[in-house]
Amino acid sequence: MSGGTRIIRSREWARPPAPVRREVRRALPAGDEGKPPLLFVPGFGSGAGAFAEHWLDHAAGRGFPAYAVSPRGHGLSAPGPGATLREYAHDVVQEAAALPRRAVLVGHGAGALVVAYGLARYPARAAVLVSPVLGGFGPLRAALARNPFGTVPALFGGPLRLSRRQLFSRELPEHLADEYADRRGRASARAQWQLLRHRPPEPAVGDPPVLVAGSPDDRVVPAKALTEAARRYGGAPLLFPGMGHELMLDARWREPIDAILDWLDKGSVL
């Protein structure tokens, strides 16, 4: 189908990604309120534990079954030294398909791009792109300007090292910012390159509602990029001034997750 969802993907059928062991964290509500499960997808270098810190339990407390997956090579999942964006999206779709009801996909950072790829393969109830890094050279230029020593190695296959001031606001105590920053790993060098030069995601299956959320003070994703990302999906970004890139770990982490859950509760998702 030209300009629409592809029905036949012969390459994927002929050469499916190799199966791997994946880390999945979960928090379930006390009773079944009929709400769709949420599947959280971390950005490059992070794992499911980034959501297990606060957001999973908080979502479960509001009646949403909450899950987080670490794609291959992230968190406690099996290694993925040569993993691609396609393989990361495969990991997400496989976990979403295993859930008891159609899920809402929530991607953070480069995990938002992985979710965008997954939406072309999985009929999600909705999607949320948090502090989305959707590829291209804009975020790279911003990272080079603010943290050249941590960014340049990534151009040559090394790890991308983001500073705590790129990730968190000054409201988060330094010892927590250092602890969270030290937990970060890395994505594969191949996926890092694909983040800069990749094909745009195909149209989502079923045209689900998509919310973009972030901070205008994010030192990784410029405010203009948030507006452009939201415009792609026909809306405006939900903004949280004063917060850093890692909304789920920053000092005021409750504000964005409550706003996301409010959007799901009040919108056409339920």
N, C-alpha and C positions, 0 to 999 in steps of 0.2 A: 504494500500500500504506500503510494507516494504521499509524503507529508503527514502520514498517520502512523498508527502503531504497526510495527512489523509482526506478521503472523509466523513467518518461517525464518528461522535463524539456523541455517544449515551448518555454519561453522561451530555454533555452540552445541548442536547435536553431535557433530562429528568429533569435536575436541572439547568435551566438557571439562571444567576445572577439576583438578584432583580433589577428592574429599579430604578434609582435615578435621582434627579435633578442635572444637571452638569453645571458648569460655563464654558462659551465659550466666549473668546474675539476674535475680528476680526478687520481687516483693509483691505479695498478693494481698488483696483486701480481705477483711474478715468475712464478708459475705459477697455473693455474686449479685451485683447491681445491674448486670447486663451491659456494662460499658465495654467498649472495645479495648483490647490490650494495646499497650504502648511498647514499641521496640526502639530503644535508644541505640544510636550508632556513634561511636566516638570519632574524633578527628585523628589525623596522622600522629602517631607517637603516643596516643592515649589508649586506654583500655576501658572495659566495662566498669571497672572500679571507680572511674571518674563520676559516673552516674549513681553508683551504689553509695557514694558518700552522703548524698542528701536526697536527690530527686526521686529515686525508686521508692523509698519508703514514703515520701511525701505524696507521690502520685497514688500509691496503694491506700494511703489514709483518706484519699478523696474518692475511693471506689474504683480506681483504674488498675487492672492487672499490669504490672510494670516489669519489663525485661530490658536487659542491655547485653549486647553481643560484642565481643572483641573479634574483629576480622583476623584472618590468619596473619601471624607475625606481630600481633598486638596483644597486650595484656598477658593472660595465661594461655592463650590459644597456641596451637602448634606453630612452629616457625614458618615464615613465608619469605625467604630471602629474595626471590625473584617475582614476587606477587605483583599483579596488575590491578588496575581499577576494576576491570571486569571480574577478577577473582574476588575482590572485596565485595562487589555488588552481589556476586553469587552467594557468598557467605551470609549476607543480610537476607536475601530472598529465601534461602533455604531455612533460616531460622523463623522468618515471618510465616512461611507456608506451614511450619510445624505447630503454630499456635492454634488454639481452639476456635478463635474467631478472627475475621479479617482485622488486621492491625493498623494502627497509626504509626507511621515511621517518623522518627525524630532524629535528624542528623546534625552533628555539631562540627564546625570547621570544615575540613576536607571531607568529613563524614557526611556533610550535606550534599556534596557532589556524588558520593557513593549512593546516597538515598535517591538522588535525582536519576541515576542510572537504574537503580532498583525499581523505581516507579514505572519504568517501561516494561518491566517483566512481572510485576506483582500488583494486583488490584487493591491497593491500600485504601482504607477508609478515608484517610487524610494524611498529610505530611506537614512536618514543621522543620524548617531549615534555620538552625540557631547559629549565629555568627558565621554565616556560610562563606567558605572559601571555594568558589566555583571554578577556579582555574584562571589561567591567563597570567599576564605579567604585572598587572596592577598590584596585587598583594606582594609579589616579589620585590617590586621597586620600593614599596613601603617598608618591607622587612630589611632590605639592604640599607635604606636611609637610617633606620632606627637601631639596627643591630647587625652591622656588616660582618663582624667576626663570627657571629653565630649563624649567619645566612650563607656566606660564601662557600663553606664546605659542601653544602647541599647541592651547589651547582656542579660539583665534581664527584657526585655519588656518595658524599658523606652525610652525616646526620644534620638535621636542621635543629639548632639549639635556640629556642626562644627564651628571652629573659623574663624574669618574674614581672617586670614592669610592662612587658608586652602582653602578659597573660592575665594579670590581676590589677584591681584598683589598689590605691594606697590604704583603703579601709581594711583590707585583709591583713591581719598581723603578719609580720615578716617571717616568723617561724613557720606559719602555715603555708605561705606563698613558696618558701624554699622547699618545704616538704612535698608539696604538690608538684612543683617544677622538677624535683629530683626523681619523681616517679615516671616521668615521661621517657618513652623509648623512641623508636623511629619507624617510619614506614620503609618499604623497599626503595632502593634507588630508582628502580624502574617506575614505580608508582609516582615518585616525586617528579620525575621528568614528564610523565603523562599528565600530571596536574597542570603543568605549564602549557603543554601542547596536546590537546585531546579533542575528539569529536564532541560536538554538543550532544547532550542526552536526547534520546528519542522522546516523543510525546508520551505522557503518562497514560497507563491503561485506565480507562474509565473517567478520566479528567477529574481526579479528586481535588478537594480544596487544599490549598497550600498556604501556610503562614510562614512569613519570614520574621525572625526576631533577632535583635542584636543591640549593641550599644553604640551611640554616636561617638563615644570616647574610646572605642576599641582601637588598640594600637597594632592590630594585625589586619583587620578588615576595615577599610575606610568607610565613612558614613555614606558616601556616594555609591559604593558597591552594594550596600544594604538596600538602598533605594532602587538600584538597577535590578537586583535579584528579585525584589518584591514585584517590580513592574512586569517581569517576565511571567509572573503568575497572576497578573491582573489585580494587584493590591498595593498596599503601602506597608512598610515595615513597622513592627511593634518595637519601640525603642525604650531602652533603659539607661538614661544618662548616668554617668558617673561609675559605670561598671566596666570591667575589663573584658577580654576576649572569652575567658572561661566562665561563662555565666553560671554554670552549675556548681562551681566551686568558690566563687567570689563571696564577699562578705554578705551581700544582699541576695543570696541565691534563691530565697523564697519568692521574690517578686516575679521573676520571669516564669518559673514553673507554675505559679498560681495563675498568671495571665494566660499561659498556654492552656492550662486545664479549664479555665473559664471560657476560652474560645471554643474548646471542644464541647463543653457542656451547653453553651448557648447557641452554637452554630448548628449546621445541618448534618453534623457528623453522627450524633446520637439518635 
